[in-house]
């Protein structure tokens, strides 16, 4: 998704009005999301910082009660340090996905202290780092994810308390918002005869693959860097579209599902994707992730329903198999009637105490009449059972069909 440096730049521009606001509350709906309740000029606002690599974001959300969440040492440190302080500044570092929040706070004994909170959206290394500024140097106070100083692995960057904060190790690229058109063309020259879209992401900071593909698409040439592609009017026109701030926020839908979002119009998919436009970056993020969440919940519920249906189908099939077996057993009810008839017809030949008569087992403790009655009773029971079992089997078959 296109939560790149350009989109972060647009979002920060929209929430900068919260500078000078006071932090009233900090909550964490889950481990990878922190919500700051800010009070400014008699109004309450809430900023969420989403740190899940699958749904990175920073945006305004409703001021509903998000719950305290699970208390963690990092959340406790944020609350102790920042609640009651003022949000002094929100800015983007460079052109990539790093945002800095500056807070003016006071210690328990009334001493003024400045904290800097760095939100880094860097894939699997996404992090939220709280720093205390001492003599102009941000010193790490705590972090959502800390590196292990005693680990044998070579960490490109150390993140743990009491050391100076350093930015993530980004590869050297050109800041698209600090460079002019000529510098950008020169930066792309070494990539001659390579794909323009991949070269843009390799040479420029803050450009997502989606924006790079759209840039290449707008050059109206093949996706290969040629002199014509770089010198054409469309190249400079698209660059101006990105850097002038005339954003067109949109969400792309494929098969009715939200696929991606952007801060500029996307035409590369043609009729394969539906594009819906929104007025602000904040609205775009809120709608996109709300619909994504709804789709995920729907899929999860569908998965649970599928499991339940499979279990019910298996249970019904076992029920039908059991009914078939019982029907086979009950199918011999006429044999018991024949045995009862034989005993009744020859009752004068049978005496109490016999155990068998013409291969028919007898109970020696019953009279001949009661032995015959026993077989008639078994006959009636199995005959009734066959009718009932047939109805139960039909009902189970209907359930299975349903």
C-alpha positions in Angstrom: 0.0 0.0 0.0 1.1 3.6 -0.7 1.7 4.9 2.9 4.9 6.3 1.6 6.9 9.5 2.4 4.5 11.6 0.2 1.4 10.4 1.9 3.0 10.9 5.4 4.0 14.4 4.3 0.3 15.2 3.4 -1.0 13.7 6.6 1.4 15.6 8.8 0.4 18.8 7.1 -3.2 18.1 8.1 -2.6 17.4 11.7 -0.1 20.2 12.4 -2.9 22.3 13.7 -2.7 20.2 16.9 0.6 21.8 17.8 0.3 23.6 21.2 -2.4 21.1 22.2 -2.1 19.3 25.6 -1.9 15.5 26.0 -4.8 14.4 28.1 -4.6 10.6 27.8 -2.6 7.9 26.1 -4.2 4.5 25.4 -3.1 1.4 23.4 -5.9 -0.6 21.9 -3.3 -3.2 20.9 0.4 -3.7 21.1 1.1 -2.0 17.8 -1.2 1.0 18.1 -1.0 4.1 20.4 -3.8 6.7 20.6 -3.0 10.2 22.0 -6.0 12.3 23.2 -5.1 16.0 22.6 -7.0 19.0 24.0 -6.7 22.2 22.0 -8.7 25.3 22.1 -11.7 23.8 23.9 -11.9 20.8 21.5 -10.7 17.2 22.0 -8.9 15.3 19.3 -7.3 11.8 19.0 -4.3 10.9 17.0 -3.6 7.2 16.4 -0.1 6.0 15.5 -0.5 2.5 13.9 2.8 0.5 13.9 1.6 -2.7 12.4 3.6 -3.2 9.1 0.5 -4.4 7.4 -1.5 -1.2 8.3 0.9 1.7 9.0 -0.7 5.0 9.6 -0.9 8.2 11.6 -4.2 10.0 11.5 -7.0 11.6 13.4 -9.7 9.3 14.8 -12.8 9.7 16.9 -12.3 10.5 20.6 -14.2 7.4 21.6 -12.9 5.4 24.6 -10.3 3.0 23.2 -9.9 1.3 26.6 -6.7 1.2 28.6 -5.4 -1.8 26.7 -2.8 -4.1 28.2 -0.4 -2.2 30.5 3.1 -2.5 29.3 6.3 -0.9 30.6 6.6 1.2 27.4 3.0 2.4 27.6 3.5 3.3 31.3 6.6 5.3 30.3 4.7 7.2 27.6 2.0 8.1 30.1 4.3 9.1 32.9 6.4 11.2 30.5 3.9 12.8 28.1 0.5 13.1 29.8 -0.1 16.7 30.8 2.6 17.9 28.4 2.1 20.1 25.3 2.6 18.9 21.7 5.0 21.5 20.4 5.9 20.2 16.9 5.0 17.5 14.4 7.4 17.0 11.5 8.6 14.5 8.9 12.3 13.6 9.0 13.6 13.8 5.4 11.2 12.4 2.8 10.8 8.9 4.2 8.4 7.3 6.6 9.7 8.8 9.9 7.7 11.3 11.9 8.9 13.2 15.0 6.5 14.5 17.7 8.1 17.1 20.1 6.5 17.5 23.6 7.2 20.1 26.2 6.7 18.5 29.6 7.5 18.8 33.3 9.0 16.3 35.7 7.5 15.3 39.0 9.5 18.0 40.8 8.5 20.7 38.2 11.6 20.8 36.0 11.0 21.5 32.3 11.9 18.6 30.0 11.6 18.1 26.2 10.7 14.7 24.8 10.8 13.6 21.2 8.8 10.7 20.0 9.9 9.1 16.8 7.5 6.9 14.7 9.4 4.8 12.2 7.5 2.9 9.6 10.3 0.7 8.2 8.8 -2.7 7.5 9.6 -5.3 10.0 11.7 -2.8 12.0 8.8 -0.5 12.5 9.2 1.2 15.9 8.1 3.9 18.2 10.9 5.5 20.2 10.7 7.9 23.1 13.7 10.2 23.7 14.5 12.7 26.3 16.4 15.7 24.9 19.6 16.4 27.0 21.9 19.3 25.9 20.2 19.2 22.5 20.8 15.4 22.0 17.8 13.0 22.0 18.6 10.2 24.4 16.5 7.1 24.2 14.2 6.7 27.2 12.3 3.7 26.0 11.1 2.0 22.8 8.4 -0.3 21.6 11.0 -2.6 20.2 14.5 -2.7 21.7 17.6 -4.2 20.3 19.6 -6.6 22.5 23.0 -5.0 23.4 24.4 -8.4 24.4 23.3 -10.2 21.3 25.9 -11.8 19.1 24.1 -10.6 15.9 25.5 -7.5 14.2 22.7 -5.0 14.6 22.9 -2.2 12.0 21.5 0.1 14.7 21.2 -0.1 18.5 17.9 0.8 20.1 17.9 0.7 23.9 17.6 3.2 26.8 20.4 5.7 27.7 22.0 5.9 24.3 21.7 8.7 21.7 19.0 8.2 19.1 20.0 7.7 15.5 17.8 7.6 12.4 17.2 4.2 10.7 19.9 3.3 8.2 18.2 4.3 5.0 20.1 3.9 1.7 21.3 7.2 0.2 18.6 8.6 -2.0 17.5 12.0 -3.4 14.8 13.8 -1.5 12.2 14.5 -4.1 10.8 17.6 -2.2 14.3 19.1 -1.8 15.6 18.5 -5.3 14.7 20.2 -8.6 13.8 18.5 -11.9 17.3 18.6 -13.3 18.8 16.9 -10.2 16.2 14.1 -10.4 16.9 13.5 -14.1 20.7 13.3 -13.3 20.0 10.9 -10.4 18.1 8.6 -12.9 20.8 8.8 -15.6 22.9 5.9 -14.2 19.8 3.7 -14.6 19.7 4.1 -18.4 17.9 1.3 -20.2 16.5 0.0 -16.9 12.8 0.0 -15.8 11.8 3.6 -15.0 9.4 2.5 -12.2 12.0 0.5 -10.2 14.7 3.1 -10.9 12.5 5.8 -9.4 12.2 3.9 -6.1 15.9 3.1 -6.1 17.0 6.7 -6.7 14.3 8.8 -4.9 13.4 9.0 -1.2 9.8 8.7 -0.2 8.4 7.2 -3.5 6.4 4.0 -3.2 6.2 1.4 -6.1 2.6 2.5 -6.8 3.6 6.1 -7.3 6.7 5.1 -9.3 4.5 2.9 -11.7 2.1 5.8 -12.1 4.9 8.1 -12.9 6.2 5.7 -15.6 2.7 5.2 -16.9 2.3 9.0 -17.3 5.4 9.3 -19.3 3.5 7.7 -22.2 6.5 5.7 -23.2 7.7 2.2 -22.4 8.7 1.5 -18.8 12.4 1.8 -19.8 14.6 4.8 -19.1 15.4 6.5 -22.3 16.5 10.1 -23.1 13.0 10.8 -24.5 11.3 9.4 -21.3 13.4 11.7 -19.0 13.2 14.8 -21.2 9.6 14.6 -22.1 7.1 17.1 -20.7 5.1 14.4 -19.0 8.0 13.5 -16.8 8.3 17.0 -15.4 4.5 17.4 -15.4 4.1 14.4 -13.1 6.9 15.6 -10.8 5.2 19.0 -10.5 2.0 17.2 -9.7 3.7 15.3 -6.8 5.6 18.2 -5.3 3.2 21.2 -5.7 0.9 19.8 -3.1 -2.2 19.7 -5.3 -3.1 16.3 -4.0 -5.9 14.1 -5.1 -6.5 11.5 -2.4 -8.0 8.3 -3.5 -8.7 4.7 -2.8 -8.4 1.9 -5.4 -10.9 -0.9 -5.4 -10.6 -4.2 -7.2 -13.5 -6.7 -7.1 -15.2 -4.3 -4.6 -12.3 -4.6 -2.1 -10.0 -1.8 -1.1 -6.6 -2.5 -2.7 -4.5 0.6 -2.2 -4.6 4.3 -1.6 -2.7 7.3 -2.8 -2.2 11.1 -2.6 -2.4 11.5 -6.4 -4.8 10.2 -9.0 -4.0 6.6 -10.2 -4.8 5.7 -13.8 -2.4 2.8 -14.5 -5.0 0.1 -13.8 -7.5 1.4 -16.3 -10.9 -0.3 -16.0 -9.5 -3.1 -13.8 -9.8 -0.9 -10.7 -12.4 1.6 -9.4 -11.0 4.8 -8.0 -12.8 6.8 -5.3 -11.6 10.3 -4.4 -11.6 11.9 -0.9 -11.0 15.4 0.3 -8.2 14.8 2.8 -5.4 12.3 3.6 -7.1 11.7 6.9 -10.4 10.7 5.4 -8.6 8.4 3.0 -6.7 6.5 5.7 -9.8 6.3 8.0 -12.0 4.9 5.2 -9.4 2.6 3.8 -8.5 0.9 7.1 -12.2 0.8 8.3 -13.1 -1.1 5.1 -10.1 -3.3 5.4 -10.9 -4.2 9.0 -14.6 -4.9 8.0 -13.4 -7.2 5.2 -11.0 -9.0 7.6 -13.8 -9.5 10.2 -16.1 -10.7 7.5 -13.5 -13.2 6.2 -12.8 -14.4 9.8 -16.5 -14.9 10.5 -16.9 -16.7 7.1 -14.0 -18.9 8.1 -15.6 -19.7 11.5 -18.9 -20.4 9.8 -17.3 -22.7 7.3 -15.7 -24.7 10.1 -19.0 -25.0 11.9 -20.8 -26.1 8.7 -18.1 -28.7 7.9 -18.5 -30.1 11.5 -22.3 -30.2 11.2 -22.0 -32.0 7.8 -19.7 -34.6 9.2 -21.9 -35.1 12.2 -25.0 -35.5 10.0 -23.2 -38.0 7.7 -22.2 -40.0 10.8 -25.9 -39.8 11.9 -27.1 -41.2 8.6 -24.6 -44.0 8.7 -25.7 -44.9 12.2 -29.4 -44.9 11.1 -28.5 -47.2 8.2 -26.9 -49.7 10.5 -29.9 -49.6 12.9 -32.2 -50.1 10.0 -30.3 -53.1 8.9 -30.7 -54.6 12.4 -34.3 -53.6 12.5 -35.0 -55.2 9.1 -35.2 -58.7 10.6 -38.4 -58.0 12.5 -40.4 -60.5 10.4 -38.1 -63.2 11.6 -39.1 -62.6 15.2 -42.8 -62.8 14.2 -42.2 -66.1 12.4 -40.5 -67.4 15.6 -43.4 -66.3 17.7 -45.9 -68.0 15.3 -43.9 -71.3 15.4 -43.9 -71.3 19.2 -47.6 -70.6 19.3 -48.5 -73.3 16.8 -46.4 -75.9 18.7 -47.0 -74.7 22.2 -48.4 -78.1 23.3 -45.0 -79.6 22.5 -42.9 -77.1 24.6 -42.4 -77.4 28.4 -41.0 -74.9 30.8 -37.3 -75.4 31.3 -36.5 -76.0 27.6 -33.7 -73.9 26.2 -34.4 -74.5 22.5 -37.2 -75.6 20.1 -36.5 -76.1 16.4 -33.4 -73.9 16.6 -35.4 -71.1 18.4 -33.7 -70.1 21.6 -36.0 -70.3 24.7 -35.7 -68.8 28.2 -35.9 -71.8 30.5 -37.4 -69.6 33.3 -40.4 -68.6 31.1 -43.5 -70.5 30.2 -44.0 -71.4 26.5 -46.7 -68.7 26.2 -44.3 -66.1 27.6 -41.5 -67.2 25.3 -43.8 -66.7 22.3 -45.0 -63.3 23.7 -41.3 -62.2 24.0 -40.7 -62.8 20.3 -43.9 -61.0 19.4 -42.9 -58.0 21.5 -39.5 -57.9 19.8 -41.2 -58.0 16.5 -43.5 -55.1 17.3 -40.6 -53.0 18.7 -38.4 -53.5 15.7 -41.3 -52.9 13.3 -42.0 -49.5 15.1 -38.2 -48.8 15.2 -37.9 -49.3 11.4 -40.6 -46.7 10.7 -39.1 -44.2 13.2 -35.5 -44.8 11.9 -36.6 -44.3 8.3 -38.2 -40.9 9.3 -35.0 -40.0 11.2 -32.8 -40.9 8.2 -35.0 -38.8 5.9 -34.7 -35.9 8.3 -30.9 -36.2 8.5 -30.7 -36.4 4.7 -32.8 -33.2 4.5 -30.4 -31.5 7.0 -27.4 -32.6 4.9 -29.0 -31.3 1.7 -29.8 -28.0 3.4 
